[in-house]
Amino acid sequence: MNIEILEKAKAKIPSAPVLVNMVSLRFRELSSGQRPLLKPLPGEERIDLVLREIAEGKMQSQYDFDALAKRGLLKK
């Protein structure tokens, strides 16, 4: 797993549980034959492709992270 891409994905989705669920769901989708949202790089692992999709804004969460942070429900 590429740590740099992981950090970029964490910047987009600050909640670790939400990020893990998004990555898990998308990984399963790709494994079952769904097409990637980005062109895979040569030799890129599937997990890095999923993280790159999130980091580049191709996937988003429906949670309002700013509202959760204001309520003290989001740990940074």
C-alpha positions in Angstrom: 0.0 0.0 0.0 1.3 3.4 -1.0 1.4 5.6 2.2 1.4 8.8 0.2 -1.9 7.9 -1.6 -3.3 6.8 1.7 -2.6 10.2 3.3 -4.3 12.0 0.4 -7.3 9.7 0.7 -7.4 10.4 4.5 -7.4 14.2 3.7 -10.6 13.7 1.6 -12.3 11.3 4.1 -11.1 12.2 7.6 -13.1 9.5 9.4 -11.1 6.3 9.5 -14.1 4.0 9.8 -15.8 5.6 6.8 -12.6 5.4 4.7 -12.2 1.8 5.6 -15.8 1.0 4.6 -15.4 2.9 1.3 -12.2 1.2 0.4 -13.6 -2.2 1.3 -16.8 -1.7 -0.8 -14.9 -0.4 -3.8 -12.3 -3.1 -3.6 -15.0 -5.7 -3.7 -16.7 -4.0 -6.7 -13.4 -4.0 -8.6 -12.8 -7.6 -7.7 -16.2 -8.6 -9.1 -15.4 -7.0 -12.4 -16.6 -3.4 -12.2 -14.5 -1.0 -14.2 -12.1 1.4 -12.4 -12.9 5.1 -12.3 -9.3 5.9 -13.2 -6.8 4.3 -15.6 -4.7 1.9 -13.5 -1.0 2.8 -13.5 1.5 0.1 -14.6 2.0 -2.4 -11.8 -0.4 -0.6 -9.5 -2.1 -2.7 -6.8 -5.8 -2.7 -6.6 -5.9 -1.2 -3.1 -3.8 1.8 -4.4 -6.1 2.3 -7.3 -9.1 2.4 -4.9 -7.2 4.9 -2.6 -6.3 7.0 -5.7 -9.9 7.1 -6.8 -10.8 8.5 -3.4 -7.9 10.9 -3.2 -8.7 12.3 -6.7 -12.3 12.9 -5.8 -13.8 10.1 -8.0 -15.6 8.7 -4.9 -17.2 10.7 -2.1 -18.8 10.1 1.2 -22.3 11.4 2.0 -21.3 12.4 5.5 -21.0 16.1 6.4 -17.6 15.9 8.1 -17.6 19.6 9.1 -20.9 19.2 10.9 -19.6 16.1 12.7 -16.4 17.9 13.8 -18.4 20.8 15.2 -20.4 18.4 17.3 -17.3 16.8 18.5 -18.0 13.5 16.9 -15.0 13.4 14.6 -11.5 12.7 15.8 -8.7 14.1 13.7 
